[in-house]
């Protein structure tokens, strides 16, 4: 018995539809596997570059306040948390699965146990907590990064395959230089008081006001001055040691460090790390001058929403 010709035509249409559907699914799979992660990675890289720029803006504004002793002025910096800035994940005719998932972020002021200690031949001069303003990424397609402002500097910490690296992006407010037969050590220990924590994908505003800006007592020239930085992990301590080494090389003050191979130096302290530099007069007599300036800021973090 012969099959009806219309049955064959109907079967060919079904097979054609199934083939088209298979091609469509294959195309969507390739898009989700290769294109969506690439787009998401580019968005997150661009956003982290943006965060670094906003931290630089914050530093410039904060420095201008303490340099000009503007204790009555409140300034602010806006930082977007996450690569999509809290926007909706879909638009137009695109399905959610055809677009990268937006990342989120965490903004926090931290009064952690990091400290900077300054001493001379007379003993301890000051041990100052090094508070910080930190942005921690929660990226979906790229490595995790952390920008933070501490001691007037900007630092970048990132995790690559379980290995943490720390980079000094903008130098902290520690200067060491020589002028004739003397060497000067200048330190501005910036303190951040208050603040809080904001997490998510929206916008956050960092408000800050200079509470106090004044010089420490004038210290008499000494035979030596030692600076040590106690931080959360050995990788960060190594970064500070390298920062001190850069100062020695740039200012050509190797003769003011007794042992250039181990000064500036670094050592572990349990799970933490300590970096130090000792500036000593290469000749007889006190010739190391220490200058310190206090800069305390009041901080607050606020979410920014549209009405």
Backbone as CSV, one residue per row, in Angstrom:
resi,resn,N_x,N_y,N_z,CA_x,CA_y,CA_z,C_x,C_y,C_z
1,UNK,0.842,-1.186,0.000,0.000,0.000,0.000,0.876,1.235,0.000
2,UNK,0.700,2.142,-0.896,1.549,3.322,-1.041,1.126,4.407,-0.059
3,UNK,2.183,5.079,0.571,1.922,6.202,1.498,1.447,7.394,0.705
4,UNK,0.634,8.180,1.340,0.112,9.361,0.673,1.224,10.388,0.515
5,UNK,1.234,11.060,-0.638,2.298,12.026,-0.946,2.292,13.173,0.056
6,UNK,1.152,13.595,0.561,1.082,14.706,1.518,1.766,14.364,2.839
7,UNK,1.773,13.061,3.205,2.462,12.649,4.436,3.958,12.907,4.332
8,UNK,4.535,12.634,3.155,5.968,12.890,2.944,6.272,14.369,3.040
9,UNK,5.410,15.215,2.478,5.634,16.659,2.550,5.570,17.146,3.998
10,UNK,4.618,16.621,4.742,4.509,17.021,6.148,5.721,16.594,6.946
11,UNK,6.229,15.392,6.685,7.404,14.902,7.390,8.633,15.752,7.082
12,UNK,8.804,16.168,5.840,9.962,16.998,5.478,9.905,18.350,6.167
13,UNK,8.710,18.900,6.363,8.585,20.188,7.063,8.971,20.042,8.538
14,UNK,8.597,18.948,9.148,8.953,18.716,10.553,10.459,18.565,10.700
15,UNK,11.061,17.782,9.794,12.512,17.591,9.845,13.230,18.920,9.645
16,UNK,12.745,19.738,8.712,13.363,21.048,8.479,13.270,21.941,9.699
17,UNK,12.102,21.909,10.387,11.933,22.732,11.587,12.881,22.274,12.698
18,UNK,13.002,20.940,12.850,13.895,20.409,13.885,15.348,20.802,13.598
19,UNK,15.756,20.749,12.332,17.120,21.145,11.969,17.369,22.623,12.251
20,UNK,16.374,23.455,11.895,16.520,24.893,12.176,16.616,25.152,13.678
21,UNK,15.782,24.424,14.456,15.820,24.574,15.909,17.176,24.134,16.465
22,UNK,17.736,23.054,15.916,19.048,22.572,16.366,20.135,23.601,16.061
23,UNK,20.063,24.221,14.868,21.035,25.255,14.516,20.915,26.459,15.439
24,UNK,19.660,26.813,15.767,19.444,27.954,16.663,20.009,27.674,18.052
25,UNK,19.755,26.477,18.562,20.278,26.108,19.885,21.807,26.079,19.872
26,UNK,22.380,25.558,18.789,23.838,25.520,18.687,24.420,26.928,18.666
27,UNK,23.768,27.845,17.934,24.236,29.219,17.865,24.153,29.901,19.228
28,UNK,23.027,29.673,19.945,22.869,30.259,21.284,23.916,29.693,22.240
29,UNK,24.196,28.404,22.130,25.192,27.771,23.001,26.574,28.367,22.768
30,UNK,26.943,28.550,21.495,28.227,29.160,21.179,28.296,30.600,21.688
31,UNK,27.190,31.316,21.545,27.145,32.718,22.020,27.352,32.768,23.543
32,UNK,26.636,31.870,24.265,26.741,31.871,25.721,28.107,31.399,26.197
33,UNK,28.740,30.502,25.427,30.019,29.936,25.840,31.177,30.892,25.602
34,UNK,31.147,31.636,24.495,32.296,32.451,24.119,32.016,33.959,24.162
35,UNK,30.892,34.388,23.614,30.630,35.821,23.480,30.233,36.453,24.807
36,UNK,29.292,35.826,25.526,28.810,36.407,26.789,29.941,36.552,27.810
37,UNK,30.788,35.529,28.050,31.898,35.732,28.996,32.884,36.814,28.550
38,UNK,33.125,36.909,27.229,34.037,37.949,26.733,33.460,39.335,26.971
39,UNK,32.148,39.494,26.717,31.506,40.780,26.974,31.518,41.109,28.465
40,UNK,31.219,40.106,29.287,31.226,40.328,30.730,32.600,40.696,31.251
41,UNK,33.632,40.040,30.714,35.005,40.352,31.138,35.381,41.779,30.766
42,UNK,35.004,42.203,29.555,35.304,43.574,29.138,34.573,44.592,30.014
43,UNK,33.316,44.306,30.357,32.565,45.204,31.232,33.225,45.319,32.599
44,UNK,33.667,44.208,33.154,34.252,44.223,34.496,35.629,44.863,34.503
45,UNK,36.419,44.647,33.451,37.715,45.319,33.360,37.513,46.825,33.275
46,UNK,36.562,47.255,32.440,36.264,48.683,32.301,35.782,49.265,33.625
47,UNK,34.952,48.508,34.344,34.433,49.017,35.617,35.540,49.143,36.656
48,UNK,36.464,48.190,36.722,37.542,48.275,37.699,38.480,49.436,37.371
49,UNK,38.679,49.715,36.090,39.449,50.907,35.722,38.737,52.167,36.194
50,UNK,37.415,52.156,36.077,36.612,53.283,36.553,36.759,53.451,38.069
51,UNK,36.724,52.334,38.813,36.877,52.406,40.267,38.231,53.009,40.637
52,UNK,39.285,52.597,39.928,40.606,53.167,40.190,40.622,54.671,39.969
53,UNK,39.944,55.143,38.933,39.883,56.580,38.664,39.118,57.315,39.759
54,UNK,38.027,56.702,40.267,37.258,57.336,41.337,38.062,57.412,42.624
55,UNK,38.886,56.408,42.907,39.747,56.470,44.083,40.801,57.567,43.930
56,UNK,41.292,57.758,42.709,42.238,58.850,42.474,41.562,60.198,42.698
57,UNK,40.318,60.339,42.239,39.568,61.577,42.491,39.398,61.817,43.988
58,UNK,39.107,60.734,44.716,38.940,60.858,46.165,40.231,61.318,46.821
59,UNK,41.348,60.732,46.425,42.634,61.114,47.017,42.952,62.583,46.764
60,UNK,42.741,63.032,45.528,43.033,64.430,45.188,42.189,65.378,46.040
61,UNK,40.895,65.051,46.189,40.011,65.906,46.982,40.408,65.900,48.450
62,UNK,40.737,64.720,49.005,41.128,64.638,50.411,42.440,65.379,50.658
63,UNK,43.409,65.213,49.753,44.689,65.913,49.909,44.502,67.427,49.903
64,UNK,43.612,67.911,49.030,43.402,69.361,48.953,42.831,69.909,50.251
65,UNK,42.027,69.106,50.971,41.434,69.567,52.222,42.494,69.725,53.313
66,UNK,43.356,68.694,53.506,44.325,68.813,54.596,45.464,69.752,54.243
67,UNK,45.811,69.852,52.961,46.874,70.780,52.573,46.451,72.220,52.837
68,UNK,45.175,72.510,52.550,44.659,73.868,52.745,43.987,74.068,54.102
69,UNK,44.021,73.033,54.954,43.464,73.114,56.300,41.994,73.535,56.272
70,UNK,41.209,72.938,55.370,39.788,73.272,55.212,38.951,72.351,56.096
71,UNK,38.899,72.656,57.394,38.182,71.787,58.328,36.665,71.956,58.257
72,UNK,36.162,73.009,57.626,34.722,73.230,57.594,34.053,72.820,56.310
73,UNK,34.759,72.111,55.448,34.233,71.768,54.121,33.985,70.260,54.036
74,UNK,32.773,69.892,53.609,32.451,68.487,53.348,32.481,68.235,51.849
75,UNK,33.215,67.223,51.442,33.312,66.856,50.026,32.769,65.445,49.860
76,UNK,32.555,65.030,48.628,32.012,63.692,48.388,32.496,63.145,47.054
77,UNK,32.523,61.816,46.968,32.894,61.099,45.744,31.854,60.012,45.495
78,UNK,31.381,59.906,44.258,30.379,58.901,43.883,31.078,57.701,43.252
79,UNK,30.760,56.507,43.737,31.343,55.275,43.215,30.220,54.308,42.868
80,UNK,30.222,53.778,41.655,29.237,52.797,41.224,29.697,51.399,41.607
81,UNK,28.842,50.667,42.289,29.140,49.302,42.718,28.676,48.325,41.639
82,UNK,29.576,47.590,41.068,29.211,46.595,40.074,29.298,47.118,38.655
83,UNK,29.486,46.207,37.703,29.724,46.581,36.309,28.491,47.108,35.603
84,UNK,27.281,46.802,36.142,26.060,47.283,35.501,25.439,48.448,36.247
85,UNK,26.022,48.842,37.354,25.552,50.001,38.091,24.136,49.876,38.611
86,UNK,23.660,48.650,38.818,22.309,48.453,39.328,21.233,48.533,38.262
87,UNK,21.619,48.652,36.989,20.628,48.707,35.921,19.975,47.344,35.724
88,UNK,18.841,47.325,35.032,18.171,46.065,34.733,19.045,45.191,33.850
89,UNK,18.910,43.893,33.997,19.766,42.951,33.294,19.304,42.676,31.864
90,UNK,18.093,43.142,31.469,17.602,42.897,30.125,17.178,44.195,29.484
91,UNK,17.133,44.191,28.154,16.675,45.370,27.417,16.266,44.946,26.019
92,UNK,15.249,45.619,25.485,14.831,45.338,24.117,14.347,43.911,23.959
93,UNK,14.750,43.283,22.860,14.303,41.930,22.554,15.274,40.868,23.043
94,UNK,16.371,41.285,23.706,17.374,40.321,24.122,16.906,39.550,25.353
95,UNK,17.160,38.258,25.348,16.863,37.429,26.499,17.937,37.606,27.563
96,UNK,17.603,37.393,28.853,18.606,37.529,29.907,19.837,36.664,29.680
97,UNK,19.642,35.462,29.155,20.773,34.565,28.978,21.701,34.994,27.853
98,UNK,21.295,35.965,27.040,22.132,36.434,25.941,23.048,37.579,26.363
99,UNK,22.952,38.036,27.631,23.766,39.140,28.111,24.533,38.722,29.356
100,UNK,25.684,39.345,29.596,26.448,39.024,30.806,25.670,39.409,32.062
101,UNK,25.893,38.656,33.121,25.311,38.990,34.420,26.168,40.074,35.055
102,UNK,25.547,41.157,35.477,26.300,42.250,36.069,26.936,41.860,37.398
103,UNK,28.138,42.364,37.636,28.826,42.082,38.892,28.319,43.019,39.983
104,UNK,28.721,42.748,41.211,28.411,43.614,42.341,29.711,44.012,43.029
105,UNK,29.619,44.821,44.063,30.811,45.276,44.756,30.529,45.593,46.208
106,UNK,31.594,45.728,46.973,31.511,46.053,48.397,32.403,47.249,48.673
107,UNK,31.824,48.282,49.295,32.571,49.475,49.678,32.537,49.568,51.196
108,UNK,33.713,49.681,51.815,33.775,49.638,53.275,34.914,50.506,53.781
109,UNK,34.686,51.183,54.896,35.772,51.840,55.610,36.247,50.889,56.701
110,UNK,37.551,50.749,56.814,38.122,49.708,57.645,39.131,50.311,58.621
111,UNK,38.927,50.077,59.908,39.902,50.481,60.916,40.598,49.229,61.425
112,UNK,41.194,48.499,60.498,41.819,47.220,60.807,43.072,47.426,61.650
113,UNK,43.744,46.315,61.938,44.882,46.348,62.847,46.185,46.749,62.167
114,UNK,46.159,47.193,60.909,47.373,47.681,60.257,47.871,48.927,60.989
115,UNK,49.174,49.008,61.231,49.737,50.149,61.953,51.041,50.598,61.308
116,UNK,51.376,51.860,61.516,52.679,52.394,61.155,53.304,52.942,62.427
117,UNK,54.544,52.531,62.703,55.234,52.903,63.928,56.481,53.706,63.585
118,UNK,56.660,54.823,64.267,57.812,55.702,64.062,58.573,55.801,65.376
119,UNK,59.881,55.608,65.328,60.710,55.683,66.531,62.067,56.268,66.182
120,UNK,62.786,56.716,67.212,64.164,57.189,67.050,64.973,56.741,68.261
121,UNK,66.159,57.284,68.437,67.033,56.816,69.520,66.442,57.083,70.898
122,UNK,65.465,57.999,70.995,64.818,58.290,72.278,63.706,57.304,72.593
123,UNK,63.297,56.483,71.627,62.240,55.511,71.841,61.086,55.692,70.884
124,UNK,59.923,55.144,71.256,58.729,55.205,70.418,58.216,56.636,70.333
125,UNK,57.961,57.096,69.110,57.374,58.421,68.902,55.877,58.312,68.677
126,UNK,55.466,57.427,67.790,54.037,57.309,67.472,53.761,55.942,66.857
127,UNK,52.641,55.336,67.269,52.112,54.144,66.603,50.704,54.491,66.162
128,UNK,50.487,54.556,64.844,49.239,55.069,64.291,48.511,53.954,63.542
129,UNK,47.228,53.687,63.863,46.446,52.738,63.057,46.281,53.268,61.631
130,UNK,46.409,52.383,60.660,46.266,52.775,59.253,44.882,52.353,58.759
131,UNK,43.890,53.206,58.967,42.540,52.929,58.486,42.497,53.064,56.965
132,UNK,41.441,52.533,56.350,41.393,52.505,54.889,39.964,52.600,54.372
133,UNK,39.844,53.032,53.127,38.604,52.972,52.353,38.832,51.940,51.261
134,UNK,37.975,50.901,51.214,38.233,49.747,50.356,37.046,49.461,49.454
135,UNK,37.351,49.154,48.180,36.352,48.610,47.250,36.760,47.179,46.913
136,UNK,35.878,46.225,47.224,36.116,44.819,46.917,35.163,44.376,45.816
137,UNK,35.720,43.863,44.728,34.896,43.430,43.600,34.249,42.082,43.889
138,UNK,33.163,41.811,43.183,32.538,40.483,43.155,32.283,40.157,41.689
139,UNK,33.372,40.021,40.934,33.283,39.826,39.492,32.846,38.406,39.143
140,UNK,32.111,38.296,38.060,31.642,36.997,37.587,32.515,36.412,36.477
141,UNK,33.236,37.257,35.756,33.975,36.794,34.573,35.458,37.130,34.625
142,UNK,35.889,37.940,35.584,37.291,38.366,35.638,37.832,38.131,37.035
143,UNK,39.122,38.353,37.222,39.747,38.134,38.520,39.182,39.108,39.552
144,UNK,39.261,38.715,40.815,38.797,39.587,41.889,39.882,40.625,42.205
145,UNK,39.450,41.873,42.365,40.374,42.956,42.663,39.871,43.765,43.851
146,UNK,40.818,44.411,44.492,40.495,45.251,45.642,41.321,46.531,45.542
147,UNK,40.626,47.669,45.393,41.281,48.968,45.474,41.094,49.491,46.899
148,UNK,42.158,50.054,47.476,41.980,50.682,48.781,42.898,51.887,48.944
149,UNK,42.347,52.864,49.688,43.055,54.103,50.020,43.537,53.987,51.464
150,UNK,44.838,54.165,51.676,45.415,54.022,53.012,46.663,54.879,53.117
151,UNK,46.811,55.600,54.208,47.973,56.464,54.440,48.186,57.451,53.293
152,UNK,47.079,57.894,52.670,47.191,58.836,51.576,47.591,58.227,50.256
153,UNK,47.763,56.905,50.187,48.132,56.226,48.949,46.991,55.366,48.433
154,UNK,47.112,54.899,47.193,46.129,54.006,46.583,46.828,52.694,46.246
155,UNK,46.214,51.589,46.627,46.808,50.277,46.444,45.823,49.357,45.733
156,UNK,46.368,48.402,44.989,45.565,47.427,44.259,45.993,46.030,44.670
157,UNK,45.039,45.260,45.183,45.278,43.863,45.530,44.418,42.998,44.622
158,UNK,44.995,41.953,44.057,44.220,41.083,43.176,44.643,39.633,43.361
159,UNK,43.685,38.758,43.119,43.892,37.333,43.302,43.903,36.657,41.941
160,UNK,45.025,36.003,41.595,45.167,35.293,40.325,45.510,33.842,40.628
161,UNK,44.546,32.950,40.356,44.729,31.516,40.582,45.166,31.223,42.016
162,UNK,44.552,31.913,42.961,44.849,31.667,44.363,46.079,32.383,44.885
163,UNK,46.772,33.123,44.024,47.969,33.860,44.443,47.619,35.341,44.533
164,UNK,47.849,35.940,45.696,47.518,37.340,45.918,48.715,38.221,45.613
165,UNK,48.480,39.283,44.854,49.515,40.268,44.568,49.037,41.656,44.953
166,UNK,49.935,42.480,45.479,49.593,43.829,45.918,50.511,44.821,45.218
167,UNK,49.910,45.875,44.657,50.654,46.890,43.907,50.348,48.265,44.474
168,UNK,51.391,49.097,44.576,51.198,50.486,44.970,50.903,51.298,43.713
169,UNK,49.671,51.809,43.595,49.257,52.579,42.423,49.669,54.047,42.573
170,UNK,49.370,54.640,43.721,49.768,56.010,44.043,50.472,55.976,45.397
171,UNK,51.635,56.581,45.489,52.458,56.473,46.689,51.774,57.073,47.913
172,UNK,51.949,56.440,49.078,51.414,57.000,50.326,52.211,58.226,50.743
173,UNK,51.721,58.894,51.780,52.322,60.166,52.201,53.502,59.920,53.146
174,UNK,54.527,59.271,52.591,55.787,59.030,53.296,56.911,59.479,52.377
175,UNK,57.700,60.446,52.823,58.796,60.979,52.010,60.089,60.925,52.810
176,UNK,61.165,60.543,52.126,62.506,60.541,52.728,63.462,61.139,51.695
177,UNK,64.169,62.174,52.071,65.079,62.819,51.129,66.210,63.488,51.900
178,UNK,67.313,63.758,51.211,68.450,64.414,51.849,68.637,65.800,51.252
179,UNK,69.141,66.692,52.093,69.457,68.056,51.674,70.775,68.428,52.333
180,UNK,71.835,68.379,51.560,73.154,68.657,52.111,73.586,67.564,53.063
181,UNK,73.873,67.928,54.298,74.372,66.971,55.288,73.261,66.413,56.169
182,UNK,72.008,66.694,55.843,70.885,66.195,56.637,69.936,65.382,55.772
183,UNK,69.157,64.530,56.432,68.098,63.771,55.761,66.788,64.065,56.476
184,UNK,65.721,64.223,55.701,64.404,64.525,56.267,63.462,63.360,56.039
185,UNK,62.709,63.021,57.068,61.667,61.998,56.997,60.337,62.710,57.258
186,UNK,59.439,62.689,56.269,58.159,63.406,56.367,57.030,62.380,56.254
187,UNK,56.129,62.375,57.242,55.038,61.399,57.281,53.733,62.119,57.598
188,UNK,52.685,61.800,56.827,51.338,62.299,57.101,50.437,61.083,57.326
189,UNK,50.252,60.672,58.601,49.378,59.517,58.876,47.906,59.895,58.781
190,UNK,47.289,59.625,57.632,45.882,59.964,57.404,44.985,58.982,58.147
191,UNK,44.032,59.519,58.924,43.084,58.694,59.670,41.674,58.898,59.135
192,UNK,40.929,57.789,58.952,39.539,57.828,58.498,38.659,57.351,59.636
193,UNK,37.789,58.213,60.124,36.923,57.890,61.257,35.474,57.784,60.790
194,UNK,34.797,56.724,61.231,33.406,56.530,60.830,33.306,55.713,59.564
195,UNK,32.233,55.929,58.817,32.041,55.198,57.569,31.018,54.102,57.723
196,UNK,31.358,52.910,57.264,30.416,51.798,57.319,30.652,50.844,56.171
197,UNK,29.580,50.189,55.710,29.665,49.194,54.647,28.455,49.326,53.729
198,UNK,28.695,49.292,52.422,27.625,49.252,51.423,27.979,48.184,50.398
199,UNK,27.038,47.292,50.116,27.266,46.233,49.136,26.095,46.190,48.163
200,UNK,26.364,45.728,46.951,25.296,45.593,45.962,25.737,46.031,44.592
201,UNK,24.779,46.576,43.824,25.037,46.930,42.433,24.704,48.386,42.126
202,UNK,24.299,49.159,43.106,23.902,50.542,42.856,25.043,51.527,42.996
203,UNK,24.700,52.767,43.324,25.681,53.831,43.504,25.854,54.133,44.982
204,UNK,27.077,54.460,45.358,27.380,54.821,46.735,28.108,56.158,46.749
205,UNK,27.781,56.979,47.732,28.439,58.276,47.879,29.299,58.263,49.135
206,UNK,30.555,58.638,48.962,31.494,58.728,50.074,31.587,60.192,50.495
207,UNK,31.068,60.516,51.661,31.183,61.867,52.199,32.374,61.925,53.154
208,UNK,33.145,62.984,53.092,34.297,63.112,53.988,34.534,64.576,54.327
209,UNK,34.978,64.778,55.562,35.247,66.125,56.065,36.499,66.084,56.922
210,UNK,37.371,67.054,56.742,38.590,67.135,57.541,38.232,67.558,58.960
211,UNK,38.562,66.704,59.930,38.312,67.024,61.330,39.463,67.795,61.955
212,UNK,40.681,67.381,61.621,41.848,67.968,62.264,43.040,67.894,61.326
213,UNK,43.761,68.978,61.232,44.992,69.023,60.447,45.986,69.900,61.190
214,UNK,47.003,69.274,61.748,47.987,70.048,62.496,49.322,69.314,62.504
215,UNK,50.367,70.072,62.725,51.697,69.493,62.790,51.925,68.846,64.154
216,UNK,52.664,67.755,64.162,53.116,67.173,65.414,54.148,68.113,66.046
217,UNK,54.498,67.895,67.304,55.579,68.696,67.892,56.860,68.592,67.069
218,UNK,57.633,69.638,67.078,58.889,69.644,66.327,59.890,68.739,67.035
219,UNK,60.374,67.728,66.313,61.343,66.802,66.893,62.760,67.282,66.593
220,UNK,63.630,67.196,67.599,65.017,67.576,67.392,65.696,66.592,66.444
221,UNK,66.665,67.046,65.660,67.408,66.116,64.800,67.974,64.962,65.620
222,UNK,67.936,63.788,65.029,68.353,62.582,65.746,69.398,61.837,64.940
223,UNK,69.999,60.830,65.596,70.992,60.015,64.919,70.339,59.093,63.905
224,UNK,69.123,58.621,64.218,68.413,57.743,63.291,66.910,57.838,63.527
225,UNK,66.153,57.468,62.499,64.696,57.363,62.567,64.293,56.052,61.905
226,UNK,63.419,55.307,62.577,62.954,54.022,62.037,61.454,54.079,61.777
227,UNK,61.044,53.564,60.605,59.629,53.439,60.246,59.342,51.962,60.030
228,UNK,58.314,51.443,60.684,57.900,50.057,60.446,56.400,50.013,60.204
229,UNK,55.994,49.161,59.275,54.594,49.027,58.879,54.170,47.587,59.142
230,UNK,53.184,47.405,60.018,52.662,46.081,60.355,51.324,45.916,59.643
231,UNK,51.255,44.975,58.703,50.074,44.831,57.845,49.534,43.406,57.882
232,UNK,48.394,43.210,57.203,47.583,41.999,57.360,48.219,40.727,56.825
233,UNK,49.120,40.840,55.829,49.683,39.627,55.246,51.092,39.914,54.719
234,UNK,51.910,38.874,54.521,53.286,39.070,54.044,53.360,39.717,52.669
235,UNK,52.385,39.428,51.772,52.440,40.011,50.427,52.348,41.533,50.498
236,UNK,51.472,42.057,51.356,51.355,43.501,51.504,52.618,44.090,52.115
237,UNK,53.226,43.367,53.072,54.468,43.843,53.680,55.595,43.907,52.653
238,UNK,55.664,42.930,51.767,56.691,42.964,50.719,56.490,44.165,49.809
239,UNK,55.242,44.492,49.525,54.952,45.664,48.710,55.480,46.928,49.381
240,UNK,55.262,47.063,50.707,55.776,48.224,51.439,57.312,48.246,51.439
241,UNK,57.934,47.078,51.580,59.401,47.042,51.518,59.898,47.520,50.155
242,UNK,59.251,47.067,49.089,59.643,47.515,47.751,59.402,49.006,47.577
243,UNK,58.331,49.515,48.202,58.063,50.947,48.149,59.194,51.719,48.824
244,UNK,59.654,51.244,49.997,60.779,51.884,50.681,62.057,51.795,49.837
245,UNK,62.267,50.649,49.184,63.451,50.501,48.327,63.420,51.481,47.153
246,UNK,62.237,51.703,46.602,62.111,52.685,45.516,62.501,54.082,46.004
247,UNK,62.099,54.422,47.240,62.465,55.726,47.792,63.981,55.847,47.923
248,UNK,64.630,54.797,48.429,66.089,54.809,48.596,66.786,55.003,47.259
249,UNK,66.334,54.265,46.238,66.963,54.376,44.916,66.684,55.733,44.276
250,UNK,65.450,56.205,44.375,65.077,57.470,43.734,65.779,58.661,44.373
251,UNK,65.885,58.665,45.698,66.483,59.793,46.410,67.985,59.627,46.630
252,UNK,68.534,58.481,46.189,69.980,58.216,46.305,70.457,58.375,47.748
253,UNK,69.804,57.651,48.648,70.138,57.732,50.065,70.605,56.385,50.599
254,UNK,71.213,55.557,49.744,71.681,54.245,50.192,72.709,54.373,51.307
255,UNK,73.495,55.450,51.298,74.507,55.637,52.341,73.873,55.919,53.702
256,UNK,72.567,56.235,53.725,71.866,56.495,54.977,71.184,55.241,55.515
257,UNK,71.333,54.112,54.837,70.848,52.817,55.321,72.070,51.947,55.594
258,UNK,72.230,51.487,56.828,73.463,50.803,57.228,73.703,49.521,56.447
259,UNK,72.641,48.769,56.171,72.766,47.495,55.468,71.801,47.494,54.286
260,UNK,72.238,47.955,53.109,71.327,48.075,51.957,70.664,46.764,51.559
261,UNK,71.290,45.614,51.896,70.692,44.328,51.525,69.500,43.971,52.416
262,UNK,69.517,44.429,53.660,68.438,44.099,54.598,67.738,45.331,55.146
263,UNK,68.021,46.487,54.620,67.399,47.728,55.089,67.208,48.646,53.880
264,UNK,65.995,48.798,53.376,64.715,48.375,53.926,64.569,46.850,53.978
265,UNK,63.809,46.398,54.978,63.677,44.969,55.195,62.244,44.525,55.387
266,UNK,62.116,43.212,55.588,60.791,42.596,55.715,60.927,41.332,56.549
267,UNK,59.926,41.060,57.388,59.893,39.785,58.095,58.445,39.421,58.406
268,UNK,58.222,38.115,58.610,56.893,37.618,58.951,56.660,37.735,60.457
269,UNK,55.407,37.939,60.795,54.996,37.960,62.194,53.699,37.171,62.293
270,UNK,53.834,35.854,62.420,52.675,34.981,62.351,52.114,34.993,60.940
271,UNK,50.816,35.256,60.812,50.186,35.355,59.498,50.327,36.749,58.897
272,UNK,50.892,37.674,59.657,51.040,39.055,59.227,52.443,39.287,58.680
273,UNK,52.706,40.525,58.263,54.021,40.882,57.751,54.412,42.269,58.220
274,UNK,55.713,42.486,58.376,56.231,43.778,58.821,57.317,44.220,57.851
275,UNK,57.189,45.450,57.353,58.226,46.072,56.520,58.784,47.264,57.283
276,UNK,60.095,47.531,57.114,60.705,48.616,57.868,61.816,49.277,57.052
277,UNK,62.137,50.492,57.448,63.289,51.205,56.917,63.888,52.026,58.053
278,UNK,65.210,51.988,58.154,65.925,52.742,59.172,66.856,53.731,58.484
279,UNK,66.642,55.004,58.757,67.471,56.068,58.190,68.455,56.518,59.263
280,UNK,69.751,56.275,59.039,70.789,56.592,60.013,71.799,57.543,59.409
281,UNK,72.294,58.451,60.224,73.292,59.407,59.758,74.600,58.677,59.451
282,UNK,75.176,58.880,58.267,76.444,58.221,57.939,77.640,58.882,58.627
283,UNK,77.420,60.009,59.289,78.501,60.716,59.971,78.140,60.881,61.444
284,UNK,79.053,61.425,62.218,78.805,61.650,63.631,77.811,62.797,63.824
285,UNK,77.033,62.692,64.877,76.114,63.771,65.195,74.718,63.525,64.664
286,UNK,73.699,64.118,65.319,72.305,63.964,64.869,72.042,64.772,63.606
287,UNK,71.606,64.114,62.550,71.356,64.813,61.282,70.141,64.261,60.539
288,UNK,69.264,63.504,61.233,68.039,62.991,60.620,66.868,63.777,61.205
289,UNK,66.150,64.489,60.364,65.053,65.356,60.778,63.724,64.658,60.522
290,UNK,62.854,64.626,61.534,61.541,64.002,61.416,60.463,65.070,61.458
291,UNK,59.552,65.038,60.462,58.411,65.947,60.400,57.148,65.111,60.219
292,UNK,56.128,65.361,61.054,54.867,64.638,60.946,53.705,65.618,60.995
293,UNK,52.636,65.309,60.257,51.462,66.168,60.212,50.214,65.310,60.368
294,UNK,49.332,65.705,61.254,48.111,64.954,61.508,47.029,65.347,60.498
295,UNK,46.306,64.347,59.957,45.187,64.598,59.044,44.092,63.582,59.348
296,UNK,43.089,63.990,60.131,41.987,63.124,60.519,40.723,63.508,59.751
297,UNK,40.051,62.505,59.183,38.849,62.741,58.390,37.643,62.046,59.020
298,UNK,36.499,62.717,58.956,35.222,62.103,59.292,34.615,61.536,58.008
299,UNK,34.166,60.269,58.056,33.689,59.579,56.860,32.254,59.099,57.053
300,UNK,31.512,59.032,55.945,30.198,58.386,55.940,29.933,57.842,54.543
301,UNK,29.239,56.694,54.478,28.870,56.064,53.209,27.359,56.078,53.088
302,UNK,26.855,56.460,51.907,25.413,56.556,51.685,25.055,55.955,50.336
303,UNK,23.924,55.251,50.269,23.434,54.771,48.979,22.775,55.925,48.233
304,UNK,22.840,55.851,46.911,22.238,56.881,46.056,21.194,56.197,45.197
305,UNK,19.929,56.573,45.355,18.836,55.989,44.580,18.068,57.077,43.872
306,UNK,17.479,56.727,42.737,16.659,57.678,41.993,15.245,57.672,42.555
307,UNK,14.574,58.810,42.481,13.208,58.895,43.002,12.234,58.235,42.037
